[in-house]
Amino acid sequence: MKMKLHHTAYIARRIARDLVNCPFVEIRKTKESIAKEIERILDADIDKELDLDEKVDAMLKEQEENIEFYNADYKQLFWMAKKRMANEAGVILNNEDRYTDIAHQVLDYLWEEDFIHYTVSDNQVKNVIFASIDEFLKGFEEADDAVFQKIKSYKRKLIPGTEDYDLIYQRLYEEELIKRGLM
């Protein structure tokens, strides 16, 4: 699952909690200050991708007449252009590689700024951070699937995109997140 801006505060708190509870990591600053810095790093990563999306969109808007003339699929063109421009923008599109890179950034920052100390290998601590991100996002995905199944089993048919659907989806989604300890 792709990380979104509204996830970063939750993920940052989860990583901070997991680092505090990790037996081989010594915490040298408050859990809240650690979470704040992690959230800043996560937000910066997402902002980079959003900037790339804007650049790709602007580029395609310039070619809008050609796209219409050739009857090209806008979504496909967007993705192809984004893949081509991602390296120069410093955006990693593969989620696993991206979360590994974020884990390295978080680890490097927390170590260099003396938020944490450890005597084990960098990879062990990085794996704690990566696992926090991965498990959290899987939990969001599982909650989404559970909500979809609940809505599907309603006697009254709800149509996606309608106000009723959105209200019920949001309520059930929040309940699932709370039930799973993600909120």
N, C-alpha and C positions, 0 to 999 in steps of 0.2 A: 504494500500500500504506500502511496505517496504521502509524504509529510506535508501538512498544511500549516499556515500561520497560526490558526487557532489551536493547534496541537502543541506548539512549542513550550508554552508554560507548563503544561502537564508533563511533557517528556523531560523537561529540565528538572522538575521536582522529582520525577522518578529516578533520573540518573543520580541526582544529588543524594536521594535516599539510599540508593543501592551502593554508592561510594561510601557513605557514612556507615552503613551496615557491613561493609566489606572488611574482613578480618586483616587483610594485608595492606590496607590503605590507612594512613594516619591523616586525619583532617586537621588543618591548621587555621581554618577560618570557619565562619558560621555556615550552616547548611543553606540558609537563605541567600547568602552572598554567592555561594557556589552555584545555586540554581539560577540566580540572576545572570551570572556570567555565561552559563551554559545556554540560557535562553537567548542571550545576545548573539552568541555564535550560531545557534540554530536559525534565528531570524535573518542574520546576514546571509546565510547560505540560501535560504528561500528567496530573499530579496534579489540575489544574483540571478536566480532562475526567472523570477518575475520580470526583471529588466531584460533578460534575453527574450522572453515571450513578447514583450513590447517591441523590441527591435525587429523581431521576425514579423510581427503583425504589421508594423509600419512598412517594412520592405515589401510585404505581400500587397498591402493597400496601394503602393505605388504601381504594382503590376496588375491591379484589379481588372483593367480592360483586357489584358492578355489572358488572364485566368478565365474570364467569362467567355472570351472568343474561342479558346481551346476547350471550353467546358471541363476544366480541370477540377479535381476534388480539392477544395480549400484545406480540409483537415489533413489530407495526405501531404499536400505541399507544405503546410505549416510544420508538420513533423519532420519532413525531409530537410527543410531549411534549418530547423532547430538543431537537428543532429549535426548538420554541417557547421553551424556556428557555435556549438556548445564548447568545443575545445578552446577557441580563442576567448570566449567569455568566462572560462574557468568553471563551467558547470558540468558536473558529472551526471549523466542521465540514468545510468544503471543504479537502481536503488541500493543494492547490496554494496557496491563500490562506493556509492555516495555516503552511506551510513558508516562505512569503514573510515572514509576520509574525515567525516565529521568527528568520529570517535578520536582520531589522531589529533585533530585540531583542539578538541576539548581537553584531551590529556596533555598536550603540549602547553596550552595556556595555563591550566590549573597547576602544572608542575613549575613552569617558569615564573609564575606570579605567586608561588608559595602558598597556594590554596591547599595542596595535598602533598604528601610525601609517601614514598613506598620503597621497598627494598627488593621487590620481585621484578620480573621482566616487564617492560613496557606493554608487551602483548597481553599479559594477564589482566592488567588494569584496563587496557583498551577493549578487551573482550567483555569486561563488566559493563562498560559504557555502550558498546555495540548491542549487547544482549538487552539492555534496558530499552534502547530505541526499538529494536526488533520486536520484543515481547509487547511493548506498549502499542505499537502500530498493528500487530496481529490481533490484539484485544479489541481495537477499534473496528477492524474488519469483521471479526467474529460477532461483535455487537450489531453491526450493520446487517449481517446475514440473518441473525436472530430476529431482528425487527422486521425484515422483509418477509420471513416465514410467518411471523405473527400476523402481519397485515394480510398476507395471502390467505390465511385461514379465517379471516373475518367473514361472517355471513353476508354482510353488506359489502358489495364490491366498491373498493376505493380506486380511483383513477390517479396514477402518478401525475404530479403537477397541479392538482387541484388544491384548494385551500384546506379542505377536510383531510386529504391525504397528508399534506405537509404538517398540519397540526398534530395529527395522530402519530406520524412518523417521528417528529421531534420529541414528543412526550415519551414514546416507547424507547427511543434511542437514548435519551437521558437516563431513563430507568435502567436500561441495559448497562450503560457505562458505570452508573453507581453500583449496580449489582456486581460488576466485575472489578470494582475498585479503581476505575480509571478516571473518576471524577470526584 
